[in-house]
Amino acid sequence: MAAPFFADYLVERRLLRRQLSFWRIAAAAAAIIGVLVVGLRISGADAPLNVTPHIARLAIEGVITGDRDTLKLIRELEGSAAAGVLISIESPGGTTSGAERLYEALRRLAAKKPTVAVVGGMAASGGYIAALGAEQIVAQGNALVGSIGVLVQYPNFAKLLDTIGVKVEDVKSSPLKAAPNFYEPASPEARAALASIVGDSFTWFKALVKDRRAMNDEQLSAVADGRIFTGRQGLDLRLVDRLGGEREAIEWLEREKSVSKDLPVRDWKQRRSLERLGILSLSAQLAAFLQLDGLSRMLDRGAGIAEGRMLDGLVSIWQVDGAN
């Protein structure tokens, strides 16, 4: 008589296992969908950005390095449904080569989309180079623009090393190899070599300003001494086209570039990888908790480590200590 009860027990066990498997799969699917939704929202992969007309807002903020993510975003903007682009600039500058890469990318964008730079607080040195990539520059009256110049800075710890009794020795293929350095005063030849590099980049910077702002030599010399200017001063000196902010920039797009009125303004942001946010690692742990070992291993393999970047070489950056 025990057999029927045992059979019922086996049936109940099978049902419980099926239910448990169902809920595990459902929970994993919900978690994965949640991860994908969050990832798409964070990465900026929003479908309307590519298929519906709008005005794109691209932010250039902080130190400029000409990083790959920003350049890739600009390339994607070229083929988007954006009817016009606002380049919102808040930057003291950065590396000269990075600013050059950014400028060239913005010029390619401007060849396909009407673009206008909007300076709310600062577009100095390399930040101003970025603004030159747009067709128009709009700045707030108290914004800071200009700082047209290039510099190289390097520390000199020679006196400190003498004080603590440390001497650095080297064997070089030529006197100018790795010169100047931090452990001995720069030789006149090394300073002259650096001055030549700075002068060449400065000549390029000035030619860029002269061409993009349609200046004559006298007008250029008035702004190319490394100083910064307010937006109001910059308007008189031809560094900016008009005073204002996004409203004035959008009015220019509508009036001069026939951009449709009342289009929404949408932010185009740099993609932040799921690896950098730790979402893949978190998803892998969740899958492991749900005993979905295969999925856990796959997600775990996808987790990565973000890279860092430091300034090096020639810089076009405005600094509070007065170096330009």
C-alpha positions, 0 to 999 in steps of 0.5 A: 500500500506504500507504493502509491504514496511513494509515486505521489512523492516522486511526482511532487518532487518533479513538480517542485524541481520544474517550478524551481527551475522555472523561477530560476530562469525567470529571475535570471532573465529579469536580471539580464533584461534589467542589466541590458536596460541600465546598460543601454541607458548609461551608454547612451544607446537610445534608439531615438537619437539615431532615427528621430530629428533632434538637436544634439548636445555634445559636452566637451568638459574638463581636460582635453586629451582627444580620447577615443570615446569622444572622437567615436561619439563625434563620428556617430553624430555625423550619421545620426538624425541630429538636425544640428549640434550644440558643442557645450564647452567647459574646458581650460584646455589640455594636450595640444595634440589632443585638442588638434584631434578634437578640432579636426573631428569637429570640423568633419562633423561641421561639414555634415551638421550645422554646429555651434559652440556654446561656452558657459564658463570657460573655453581656454587654450585647447578648449578654445581650439575645440570651439574653433571647430564649430561654425559659430561661437556663442559665449556668456558675457562672463565666460572666459575665452582665449589663452592662445598659447602653448607651453611645456613644463617640467620639474627641476629637483636638482637642488633637492637631490643635492640636499639629500645627497642623491646623484643621478647618472646616465649614459646617452646617445647624444646630449639632447636625448631625454633633455630636459629632465628633473635631476639637472638644470636644462642646458641652453641647447635643451631649452632652445630645442624645446622653444623650437617645438613650442614655437612651431605649435604656437605658429599653428595655433595662431594660424588656426585662429586667424583663419577660423576667425577671419582676422588680420595680423593686427587683430591676431596680435591683440589676442595671441599673447596668452591672455584670457578674455571675458565673453564681452571682450571676446566679442569685440576682439572677434574671438566669439560671434555673439553673447548668450547661451543655448537659447541664442545658439538654437535661434542661430541654428533655426535662423541661419541653418533652417533647423526646424523650430521646437526640436528637442535637445538631446544629450549625446554622452560618452559610452560608459562600458558595462565593465567599468561600471561593474555591472557584468561582475554583479550580474555574474555573481547574481547568476552564480547565486541562482546556480546558473554556472554557465551564464555566470562564467560567461558574464565573468569573462566579460568583466574588464578593467578601465584604463587611465590617461595622463597628460604628457608632451605639449599642452595648451591649457589655461592655469590659474598660476599664470602659465599660458 
